[in-house]
Amino acid sequence: MSCPSKINVPCQPLRVKKRDIFRATLADDCGNLGYLGIAPNAVEYHVVVPVDLKLARGVKALNQPDDGTPFGGYRGWHYYECRPYPSAKGNEGRQRQVDSNAELLTIWMRQFGVEVTITD
């Protein structure tokens, strides 16, 4: 996850669709990760999937591309990595991980003063 040191706190909560968290929650054995990109003003977001695991590890190690846009994302945006689900657990495991990712996203954003509302 990127560290959002420059988020301008909006008046309204950031509304995140649960189905987008579902899209970004990938199986642990697929070789990819999913991210939610949060705008610098925290009023919008986008889903970035799939992100190659090796590329994501390079970004985490601060080996970012020269143009400042991590793995095809937008410059200045902050990226939350959705933890993968254990593929052996199937759809039930995925849904549990989606719920966990939603809760963790909410906690992560709250520490920067941004409220998140998860919608269906």
VENTARA-V211637 format. One record per residue. N is the residue number from 1. RES is the residue in three letters. PSI is psi as a letter, one per 40 degrees, with the letter a starting at -180 (* if undefined). Layout:
N,RES,PSI  N,RES,PSI
This chain:
1,MET,i  2,SER,i  3,CYS,h  4,PRO,g  5,SER,e  6,LYS,f  7,ILE,h  8,ASN,h  9,VAL,h  10,PRO,i  11,CYS,d  12,GLN,i  13,PRO,i  14,LEU,h  15,ARG,h  16,VAL,h  17,LYS,h  18,LYS,d  19,ARG,d  20,ASP,d  21,ILE,d  22,PHE,d  23,ARG,d  24,ALA,e  25,THR,h  26,LEU,i  27,ALA,i  28,ASP,e  29,ASP,e  30,CYS,e  31,GLY,e  32,ASN,i  33,LEU,i  34,GLY,i  35,TYR,i  36,LEU,h  37,GLY,h  38,ILE,h  39,ALA,i  40,PRO,d  41,ASN,e  42,ALA,f  43,VAL,e  44,GLU,i  45,TYR,i  46,HIS,i  47,VAL,h  48,VAL,h  49,VAL,i  50,PRO,i  51,VAL,h  52,ASP,h  53,LEU,d  54,LYS,d  55,LEU,d  56,ALA,d  57,ARG,d  58,GLY,d  59,VAL,d  60,LYS,d  61,ALA,e  62,LEU,f  63,ASN,g  64,GLN,i  65,PRO,i  66,ASP,d  67,ASP,e  68,GLY,e  69,THR,g  70,PRO,h  71,PHE,f  72,GLY,e  73,GLY,a  74,TYR,i  75,ARG,h  76,GLY,e  77,TRP,i  78,HIS,h  79,TYR,h  80,TYR,h  81,GLU,h  82,CYS,h  83,ARG,i  84,PRO,i  85,TYR,i  86,PRO,h  87,SER,d  88,ALA,d  89,LYS,e  90,GLY,a  91,ASN,d  92,GLU,d  93,GLY,d  94,ARG,d  95,GLN,d  96,ARG,d  97,GLN,d  98,VAL,d  99,ASP,d  100,SER,d  101,ASN,d  102,ALA,d  103,GLU,d  104,LEU,d  105,LEU,d  106,THR,d  107,ILE,d  108,TRP,d  109,MET,d  110,ARG,d  111,GLN,e  112,PHE,e  113,GLY,e  114,VAL,h  115,GLU,i  116,VAL,h  117,THR,h  118,ILE,h  119,THR,i  120,ASP,*
